[in-house]
Amino acid sequence: MGRPSLILGFILLTNPVSAQSMTFDTRWVDSTLAQMTLGEKVGQLFITDFVALYSHEGSENYTRIKEQIEKYHVGGVILAGGAVYDIAVMLNDLQRMSKTPLIVAADLEAGLGFWHPWHFVKGRAPDLPKFISGGGTIFPGNMALGATRKEKYAYEVGRITAEEARAVGIHWVLAPVVDVNNNPRNPIINTRSFGEDPETVARLGVAFIRGCQDARAIATAKHFPGHGDTEVDSHMKLPVLDFDLDHLESVELVPYQRGIASGLRSVMSSHIALPKLDPSRRPATLSEPILTGLLRERMKFNGIIVTDGLTMQGVTDNYGAGQAALLAIQAGADCLLVCPDIGTAYTSLVKAVKEGKLSEARVDSSVRRILCAKAWLGLDKNRFVHFSRIEKVVGSRASEGMARRISRDAITLLENKKRAVPISRDEDSKIAIVVLSDVSDRELGRDLISSLKGKYKNVSVVYLNGSTGAEVVKQALEHARRSDATLLPTFVSVGSWKGPLGLPGAVKRFLRQVASIRKPVIAISFGDPYVLSEMPELSASLCAYSGIRPMQLAVIEALRGEIDIRGKLPVTIPPRFKRGDGIDLEKTEGHQ
């Protein structure tokens, strides 16, 4: 036999970026595919859910995944949870079970989000640290990156996320979200998007993709062909969009076109129907005109197409597990993510091949893409995690420093009457904190509250949410009247199967009354920025886009004038603020 055949880049998967980052040997791919049975090939198409927490070998969690690897030959897993070292230990165990290396995916839209933070508890040893993250670096998310407008930040988030993921055994980053969020009523994308401008989304999305793939992890643009202009959560129902191709190419497809040109390796399909592209009104995930006609043929993408979760009601309301799996593969998908009944779906695909409804050549083309991805990742050479690398890479001080810098640069000041910001630094100032949310959770704002209590002698706290009664609203108003400044940290964020976002009635009633107080009242959105459209004009309003610990601490610095405020709004908040709004405010004297 001659010299090994090397291909530059994913010739089978995508366009080349650089020979150094993309070269791999195809011999393993060819020999592995040639030796596979039909059942083993079909199994490679499945990516199944797994919780990577310690489980006894006789437990339901362990026996379930063992069966799916040994009986159905699944190609990979998507992590549904876990702690850093548990992930590494259990993934090594799964890799030992599997004949073919498993590819491991995770929804890492804001960093290695598998962590269990420890907070100081009163009564424990006083020399213990106040906070330990217990896991990977968490970033404030795409809309915060959009507010900074900095590609270097998006690149670093992609790079750090990928490096930490690879250190614990995750190879496939199901990010970035490149949906253009131009619908304020979108219940599921929102802060997961870089913003409403297609060019900005494309620019920052490509930077994230480059960072991720430079660190040798697969990046995934989602949710194709675009979930940003929906008012329905596809977890709960099938959204139907009346867009034609011209509209898509001018808005939703811009980030995908740019990503494909930059070497994007994976695209996730969405459960959205577009009747003008596919009159059958099937979700894009099951649509041949969209996945093959548009993405493969028109846009020239030859990377991995992975479905969004097949347990979502955008699919399950109208299609059974076996039918959905077959339609997705026939449409052009390569990987089936989280089937509701893997046994039924697997049997359906094997039967379809045997009966001639699905050609084995079509299956082979997807399996080859998957095996090429595994070879590019180096899994043909080594599929196991080296534990000594975890503590050197995951959650480093440098990475946490990057999360703090992004948080500081993202904070956006949208109104500031009578220079309500910065607030007084006098430790005798009375500060009222009224935490607003659409859920009942006393952990919300914990880091902001504890930090402020360390800086001011008199800090009062009240929580308002959908279950709040009139007496608590009255108490919150009294606190505000007695204080020198009132802060309204607001926590409203998207969630699967959560439905429409917005402030509860009790919160709105409080806001109407607190707005008349003749003292500074400052709103801070630690999530959905559009909630500011439901608020009256206040002394000041800030967008922080995320409630992670670094952002809460950065907001305190911004409120006290300890850092510059430079963020710009990446979306329009009708009728009050437009994209690009943001008041620049320099830090006050005495701070570096």
N, C-alpha and C positions, 0 to 999 in steps of 0.2 A: 504494500500500500504506500502511496505517496505521502508527502508532508501533510500535516493537519490542515484542514480547510478553515481559515479564519474569515469571519465576516466583520466588516466595519459597521458597527451600529446594528440596530435592530432592522436589518434589511427586511426581515419578516415582520417586524413590529412597528417601526416608525422611521422617521428620517434621521440621518446621522448628524450628530453634533460635533464630536471629536473622536479621532481614532483611539486616543488613549482611554477615554471613558467608556467606549462602547464595544471594544473588541472582545470576542469570546469564541470558543471552539465549538463548532456545530457537531462534532463526532458523537458526543454524548447524547445530544438531542436525537440524531438520526438513529442511533442504536437503541435508545430507550423506546422511542416510538415504534420501531420495527418489532420489538419483543412484546409489546403490550397486547393483551386480549381486548376484545370489544368492550367488555365490562370495565376493564382498567382504564380504557380511553374515556369512556363515558364518565367514570368517577372523577377524572381530572377536571371536569367542567364545574364541579360543585365546590363552593366555598361555604363552610358550615360554621355556625355559631359555637363559641366555646368560652366558658368562664375559667380563667386561669388562676383559680384559688385552690389551695391545698384540698385535695379530694382523695379519700381512701379508695383503693383499687376496686372495692366492691360498691362504691357509691353510684348513684344515678348519673352524676356528671361524668364520672370516669368511664363507666360501662357504655354510656351513650356514645362518647367520642371514639372509644375503642372499636365499637361495632361499625361506626361510620368509616373509620380508616380501614379496617380489615375486611368488612363485607362490601362496602360501597366504594372503596378506593378513592376517597375524596382528595381533590387536588390541593386543598388548603383549608385554613380556618380563619375566621374573623373574630377577634377578641371582643367579648362582651363585658369584660371586667377582669380585674386582677391586680395584684401588687407586684412591684418590679421584680423581686427575686422569685416570687411564685411563678410569674410569667416565664422567666428563664428556665426554671427547673422543670416546669410542666411541659413547656414546648420541647425541651430536649427529650423528654419522655415520649411525647407524641412523634417526634422525628424518628426515634428508634423503632416505633411501631410500624411506620410507613415504609413500604417498599420503595416508593419514589419520594424524593424530598418534598415536604409540604411547603407551600408558600403561605406566609402568615400576614394577614391584613389587619388594619385597625383604623377607626375613624379618628385620626389625629389632626383635626382641623385647627386646634389651638395648642399643639404640642403633645408631648407624651402624657396624656391626661389620666393615666392609671396611677393614682397616688392615694395615700391615706395620711393626711396631715395630722400631726400631733400638736395640740395647743396646751400651753401650760395650764394646769389645773390647781386651783387654790388648795393648799394643804400638802402638796407634794414638795419634794426637796427643793429649797429655794435656789440651789445652784444649777438646777436644770435649765436648759434654754427655753425661751418663751414659745418658740415655734420651730418645728421641723417638718419640712415638706413631705418627707417619706417617699419621694418618687421623682418623676421627671419634671422638666421645666414646663410651666404652663404660661402661655402667652395670652394677651388680651383679645385675640381674634382678628378676623379680616377687616371689619369695619374700623377698628382702631388703627390698623395699618393704613387703611384708606384715608383716615384723618391726618396721618403723618405725611402721606404722599411720597414716602421714601422707598425706592426699590431696594436699597441696601438692607432695610429692615425686613422686607418680604423675603429676600434671599436668605438672610440669616435665620429667619424662622423656619424656612424650608430645610436649610442645612442642619441646624441644631436638632430639629424634630427627627430628621432622617438618621443622624448619627446616634441619637439616643435610642431610637427605635431599633436600629441594627444591633446595638449593644445588648438588647434584651431578647432578640430573636424575631423581631417584626421586620418584614421586608417590603411591605406594600402599604404606602401611606394613602389612605382614601381622602385625599385633599390635594389641591385647594378647591374650595367652592368658587366657581367662576360665574355663578349666576349674577346677572345684572339686576339689582334690586330696585326697580323703578316703580314699584307699587307699594305705597305706604301701608296698605292693608294686608300685605303678605304675612301669613301666620307662621311660616316655617323657615324662611331664608333670613330676612332681616339682617342682624349683625353678623351673620355668617358670610355675608357678601362684602366685597371691598367697597361697594357703593353703587350708584346709579349711572355712572358714566362708563360706557363700554370701553373707551380707551384706557381709562384708569384701571378698570378691572383687568383688562388684557395685560397692561404693563406690569402691574403688581403680581398678577397670576403667573406670568412667565418668569418673573424673578423668583417666586416661590418654587416653581417647577425646576428651575436651574439649580437652586440651592439643594433641593431634595435629591435630585438625580446626580448631582456632583458628589453627594455623599453616598451614592450607590444604593438608593432605595427608589422604588417605583412611585412616581407621583400620579395622581388621578384627578383629572378635571371633571367636575360634576356640577349640575345634573343635566345632562344633554337631552334636548337641545336648548334648555334654559328654563329654570323654575322661578325666575325673579319677578315675573309679572303675573303671579297667580294670587287668588284670594282664598284658595282652598288648600289645605294640607293633604298631600297625596298619601300620607299615612292613613287618612280617614276617608278619603273620597277621591275619585278620578277628576282632576281639573281638566277642563276643555278650553283650549285657547284658539281664537279665531284669527290666527296669524298666518300670513302667506310667506313665501320664501324671501321676498324682497325685504319684508320687515325683519325676519330672523337674521338675514345677512347683514343688516345695518345695525342691529342691536345684540341679540342673544348670541349669535355665532361668532362675533368678533373675538372674544377671548379664546374660543376653541381654535379658530383659524390661526391665531398668533401662537397658541400653545403647540399645535401640530408642527408649525414651521420651526419651533425651537427644540423639537425632539421629544415631545410629550409621549409617554409610554402607555397610558391607560386613560380611558374615558368611562364614566359611569352614566348609564342611561337613566332617564326619569320616567315616572309613571304619569305622563301627561299626554292627553290626546290633542292632536292638531289635524282637524278634519280637512283643511286645505292641502295638507301634505299626504294624508292617508284617510280617504273617505270612510274606511272601515271603523274609524274612531277608536282603534286599539291604542292603548298606551304606547309611548315611544319604545319602551322596553320590548314590546311584542310586535313592533312595526317594521316590516322589511323595507318599505319606502324610506323610513327615517334612519334606521341603523345601517342598512346596506346601501340604499339609493343615495341618501344624503351624506352620511358620515364616511362610509367606506369609499364610495365612487366619486361623489362630487367634491368632498373635502379631502380625499386622498389619505385618510387615516388608516394605517394598517397595524396599529397597536392593539392592545387588549381592550375589548369592550366588556365591561362587567355591568350586570344589572344592579339597580338599587334593590333593597331588600324585598324579596318576593312574598314576605308576610304582610306587606303594606296593603291597605284596603283599595288603593288605586288599581291593584291587580286582583286581590282575593275576592272582591265583591262580585266579580264577573267571570273569573277563571279558576278552575281547580288546579291543584299542584302539578299534576302530570301535564295538563293542557298548557299551562303557563310555561313550564320548562321547555316543552317542545316548540311552542310558538317563539319563545325567546331565541333559541338556537337557530331555528329556521329564519328568524328575522336578521340574524347576524351577530348575536351576542356570543362571547366566548366563555364567560364565567357566570354561573347562577349563584347569586348571593342569598344565603339564608332562605332556603326553601321551607315552606311550612310542613311538608311531609317528604323528606328526602327519599324514603323508600319508594313511594308512589312515583315521584318524579324520575328517579333512576330507572325504575322498571319501564316507565313510559318511553324513555329515550332509547333504551336497549331494544324494546319491542318495535319502535318506529324504524330503527335501522334494519332490523330483520325483516320487517314488512315492506321496506322500500319507501317509507314516508320521509325518511331522512337518510341521506347517503353517508356511508362511512367516510368518504373523502371529505365531506363537510365537517364531520367530527374531527378528522385528522388535522384539518387546517387550524381549528381552535386549539387542539392539544399541542400542536407544534408551536403555536404562539406562546402557550403557557410554559412549555418546556424551555423555549428560548429565553423567556423571562427568568426562569429558575437558573439557567446557565449564566445569564448576564449577572445575576445576583451572586454567583459563585456557589450555589447550593449543590451543584454536581461535585464540587471539590470538598466542601465542608458545610454541613447543615446544622451544626451544633453551636450553642452559645458558650463562650469562655467567660466564666463568672468574674474573673479578675478584671475584665474590661468594664464591667458595669459601674463600679465605684469611681473609676477614672473618667467616665464620660457622662453618666446620667446625673442631671441636676447640679452641674458644676457652678461655681460662683460666677464664672464668666458668662454662662448661659443665663443665669438668674439676673445678672447685671443687664443683659440685653433686654430681658422682659421688663425690667424697671425703666430703662431708657425709652423703650417703645411706649410704655404706659404714660410716662411724663410728656412725651412729645405728642401724644394723641389727644390729650384733654383739650376740649373745645369750649370756649366761653362764648355764649350766644347773646346774652344781654347782661348789662352791668350798670344799673341805675345808681346814680350818686356814689359810684365806686364802692359798691357793697363788697366787692372782692378787690383787694385782700381784706379779710376780717382781722380784727384786733388780735395781737399776740399776747396781750395782757393775760396772765394766768388767772386773774380774778374775774375775767369776763364770764358771763353766764351764757352757756351754749345749750340750746334745745335741739335735740335730734329726734325727728319724727320719721321713722322708717316706713316707707310706702311700698306696698307690694300687692300682687294679685294672688299670693299664696300665704299661708300662715307658717312662718319659719323664723324662729328667734335667733337663728344663726346668721341671718342676713345682716350685713354691715358690721360683723363682729370685729374685724380688724380696724375699720374706721373708728368705731366706738371706743375700743380699748386704747387706741393711739391718742385720740382726743382726750380721753380721761387722764392720760399721762401728761398732757400739756395744759389742761384747764382744771381748776379746782371744783367748778360747779358745772357738771354736764348731766342733763336729764335725758331720758330715752323713753319714747313711746312707739309702739308698733301699730300701724293701721293696715288692714287688709279687708278682703271681702266678708269676713265674719265679724268685723268690728262693730260693736254696739254704740249707741249714742253717747253713753257715759265716757267711753274711751276717747271719742272724738272731742268731747268737751274738755277732757283732761289734756289732750294734746294742744288744744287752743290756749288753755291756761298756761301751759309750759311756754308756749311761744310768746305770749304777752309778757311774761315775767323775765324773759331772756333778752340778752343784748343782740343775739343773732340766732336765727332758726335755720337749721339745715334739714333738707328733705331728700335724703338718699333714697332713690327709687329703683326697685329691683323688679323689672318685668322682662322676661326673656322667653325665647322660643323653646318649644319642646315637642317631641313626637307625640301625636295624639292629644295635644293640649288644646288645639283650636284657636280661635281669634284672640288676639292680644288686646289689652286695654286695662284701664284703671277701674276698680270696683266703685260702685255708687257711694259707699261710705267715704272712700278716699276723695272722690270728686267733691262731695259736700264739704269736707274739711278744707280742701284747696280754695273753694269759693270764699270761705270765711277767713282763712289765714292770709289771703291776699290783701285784706284791708288793714292788717296790722301795720302800724307806722314804725316798724323796725325791720332790719334786713331779714328777708326770707329768701333762701337760696336753694334752688332745686338742682339735684345732681342725678342724671340718669345713668345708672350702672347696668345698662342693658339696652333695651329697645329705645332708640332716640325719639321715635315717633310719639311716645307718650307725652312729650312736651306740647304736642298739638292739643292735648286734652287739658292742659294747665292754663290758668290765667296768667297774665303778665305779673312777674314777680320781681324782686330786687335784682336777682341774677339767676341765670340758668346755665348749667354746664352739661356737656355730654362726655361720659367716660367710657361708654360702649361695652364695658365688661366689669364684673364684680370680683375679679380675682384679687388676691391679697396685694400684689404690687400696684394695681390700679387704685385700690382704696387708700393705700399709703401715699401714692402720688397725688391724689385729689387733696389730701390734707396739706401737702406741700404747696399745691397750687392755691388753695384757699388762703393760706397764710402768707402768700407772696414769697415763698422760698425758692420757687423755680419760675422760669418763663412759661407763659401759656402761648402756644403757637398752633394748635390744631385747627383744621378747617373741616367743616361739615361735608361728608362725602355724599349726602342725600338731601333731598328737599323734604322739609317738614311743613306741609301745608296746614294753615295758611300763614304761618309765622316766620319760617326761616327757609332760605334757599341754599342749594348746594354751593359750597365755597364760602359760606358765612363763617365767621370766627373772629373774635376780637383778640388782637395781639396784646399781651400784657407782660411787661418786663418784671422780673423779680425786684423786690424792694431792697433797699440798702441793708447791709449787714449780713447778706447771705451769699455764698459762693455757688 
